[in-house]
């Protein structure tokens, strides 16, 4: 490798000098050619002037004796050959560039692979052309000289490189041998052989290096001894430490088990406290609801309102504590059901309107028109977040307004990103208050004299819920200038829920609007324009009165007048009296807007055909119904949402050990038209079901004796033994833990309702599990209820609709239950086949019973029927081999059907 640079340099220089030499030879050849043609110019011109051919022939013959001359020709002025001497010239391939000499003499130089041709014009002193002289020089002598020079150069290079290699080899041996010994010694040292020592290397530098390596080896040998001692000491210390850690691990394991037991105890305590607290609240709220439908004097109404408000506040506190506990434990699950976004926002505002109106606050909502209304998600949790932000805004706003805005941030084919903001004109928040706002049990005002109550958990729960729904929450606030809370939600689009209100039903009609509050006026204008009305806004009641009494010429009268009772300089009684006068004179249909906490007896005396009253904030549905009653009285009808749901003819069994709850549910059901049976225990319920079949059962979970789970399990066993259809069982529970639903489904229940229960929940549940069409009192079971398949019918291998029905219409739950069943089928097949082959009767019965229980929550009718037949054969001691074979075949058919469906 040492000779590589020298070799490269020598070859480079050799090539350079060889190229220079060859170029010089080429140039010399050209110079000789120029000299030759210049030398022959005069004799050739003279012989051409004399016209003597012999003279010309002798001249050309003598010219061949010149160096490198191969052939020569003489031409006349037209380049016709007159004389030629030598062999035939090589045809030229290119013309060489002319230098100043050739340009002066007029010589043309042409080149070929083997020669150079020089063509010289023969002219007189007057530059008159008489002929041409062409001389061809041979390249072979020149190339031979170049090859010789190149060979000599190559020989010199090889000789020099050989001599250099010899010198380098002799000198390198005195260096490489000691270095190799040093390298070998270092390798031994690297392998831990520290006892090796080096002798003198023959030179001062190498001797110094060898001495340093020897010193290093001695130091390493000494350090190795010390390190070995340290290792032994560290090993002993580590052994003692491990013993200590093992003791600590045992203590930590005991502490972990104690913590798990404490967590389980806490969960049970929360479940029990939820039940114990919600149960009396259910009675209080329910009977308050019933009592409000009776005739009461104003003072009784006031007392009843206080009771209901206090119960609602207590329920909110309980819900916040339980929600916070579930969030902290990671057990809070979110539903994914379709809902109408506009109805959710406006229902929330309606619920909180009394608190705002008692403080004379303006409460309004603006939902931009490009916002999709049909979405799917957890509507209750979204409503919980929104209600918390609105209630906080009302709580900390003394005057002004609270406005909710819903706008579309982004959307694609399947999802939308929404931004919901709650803006108030309240006291605002400082920078320090904003930092601690989302901390648990923290409030803006923690002093003893604070005016607002609460647990301090609302915003913490709202933040966790929004984050769990893949959104963000934040605020913009300035002390003394109000606050703007906002949060984003990513929801799925839903085709199951859309805006069911007619599109612009009052197209072409005109309406006059007088609403002094800006945001309420904007919201009202937005809603009325959606109904197709052409609006004219008024700012003064006298102007509106004059316009109604004396319409401008050329303009039709107003079809509808929307008028607020809260006007400056006019009392509500004055406004109502003026509206009565308009109605008597038939100046238009009047819609009066009042606060939710206001009630004026004068409103009841207004003619209903001309006047309707609504509470603010105005909802789209209520506004449409009121406008329909006024503008389309013949086709308007009372919306079903204002009435209790009807379930006429459905027979229902209610089971609850609490008399108040039992009576409440019974009253609700009787008002909805159901035929109701009641039982105060599981044993009594089973006795009633033996004599009187029902369409649906509402079952309390916690009861003395046989609780709800045990009663349901016994009922399912009796249905299986008798072959009777399965009756849907709905749990009435106050438990709030996330795994409660799965436990209820595993014991045979179909769905659950969480206390406190409303009539709307009961009606929806009854329609869902007994079918949409009302049943007569003497009809049998509801056809929509899931039932045990009949052996006389050809059963489907996989029925997705039945699975969806068994999962209470929840697609994700139905898919999870089916996936869990399919995942364990291979293991179930293997165990059942092995147990049947080994005639292990008891273990086989247990395995078939377990598989049968799993099939009852999935849409697999054929496999469920085979499990039932096989289990019945095993229990009755019959020959079960054929039924087991059918069961195994049903498993394979279900697996194949599932694979086909997935592909």
C-alpha angles and dihedrals in degrees: 000000000000091000095050096087092044091048093049091048093047094048091047092051091044092052091047096050092042090053090048091051094048091047089051091051090051091051091048089052091053091048091051090050092052092047091049095052091044090050092050095043098090099041091046092049092049094048089048091051091048092048091220110151093190092054091049092048092051091047093053092045092053090048090063088069091068117104115279092354107144103170139355133197136188121210135185123237091279089052092249108153113250101170135008132184128186132019124325111289120248113253111254120246101189143003119243120229114261123242126202094273096053091042090055095048095039093237118158116207120204125183135208132174094270106025151023120232123206117198115193124186114226109220136161127234090279090057091249111155116234102165149314135268118204123189124186119204120201118235098202097087091048093049091047090056089050093051090050091051091048091049091050091049092049092050090051092050094049092047091050094047092049092051091047091050091052093050093046092049093051093046096041094054090065089056107033097051095058090042090052090052090050091050092049091051091050090051090053090050091049088056090054099261096135095163094076118111132190128226126218113300098207100253134072096239095048091045090055089050092049090049091052091051091050090051091048092051091051091049092048091049090054092045091050091058092050092045091053090055090048091049092053091049092047091048090055091048091048092051090054091046092051090052089052092047091050090054090047091049090055090050091047091049090053090047091049091052089048090050091049090050089049090050091050090048089049091051092049090046091052091048093048093044089048089054095043094047099040095046096066090038089055089057094045095049094040096050091042086057091050093044092054089062091061128080110275134168119241094262092052089048089052093049091046091050090052091051092049093046092050091049091049091051091049090049090051091052092048091048092049093051092047093045091050090050092050092048092049090050092047091237100117110116126193126222123225107210130143118257142163110258096204093051090050094052095044094045089053092051091047090052092052098036097096092059091050096045092049086063092044091246124155111238120191143151130211119194111185115233096240091060112107111237099196108074137141129227140095100318095182093054092046089050089049092054093045093046091051093052093045094047090050090050091051091045095055099037117089098178138000126042148312115215130186118204126189119192138167115249100176140338143184135183094292111018141043131205110216130191116205119187132186112202124188138175094224135127095295128214133271123229092257092051091050092055093059097037098102096044120114116260090005123129135183090242114033096166123120090245096054115138098210125072134201141109098270090240101101099090092039090055091044091052093049092047093049092048091048088054089055094255140116133234130201145139145226114210141161123193110258094007104077136255136268113205115189138176135179128221131194107210135171120247115246129204092188092073123045138147102294094185115107117263110252095332094177097049112165097018122120128227134189117214127197112177116145097197113087101215094040088050091052092049092046092047090051092052096045093049089052087058090056098252122147106228135212115188121215128194098189131052093215091054090051092048091050092049092051094047095042110024115200114264115269094020125104118236121266115272094199136021118200108196133176120221091213103080131148115254092010128087119222089249090056091050092048092049091051090049089052090053091051090050093050091050090045092233091151145307112295128211114190121203118205137168117271093243094050124093122176119187088213089070091065092057095055117108106261093211091062104025135050128175127211133183121235135279090054116223121211093236095049091045091051093048093048092047090048091053090052103037101028104028094158096056100033120108137180111270114243091230090072092059135061112267114260121231099167116182098012114132114219133184116209117199119188134136092213109085093204094053091043092052092046095053090043091053093049092049094046090052089053091054100255126143104239132203120184134204129179097204142026093251092053091048092054091049092052092047091054090063105025121042116212136193098227140011127211105200128190111222103214113052133142116259108007107018124207095273094050092046092051092048091051090047091052091050092052091048090051094049094047095040091231122149119273115259114216112246119202118196120225103206140162093199114120103186118122097236094052094093094053091049091051093049092049092057092054104268119136104209142341141227122208119224136277091059126202128205089245091058092050093048094048092048093049093050091047096053101033101040134265098270117077116251128222119242094250098048124111129238121331112264093220095060115101111255140184110268120253115243091219092064128074102251125213118247093219123014110182093181091056090048090052090049092049088052092055092254094301108135096196093051092048091051092047092051092048092047091051090052095047092046093061099039096096092054091044090051092051095047095046092048092048094046092047091050091049093046091234096161101179096045091045091053091051092049094048091047091053092050090046090054091051093051093055091074097047134067095252104120097167096050091043092053092048090051091050093050093046093047091048091051091050094049094048093047094242126146102284102180097096092045091049090050089051089048093052091048090050090054091054092046091051092049091050092047091050091050091050090049092051092048 
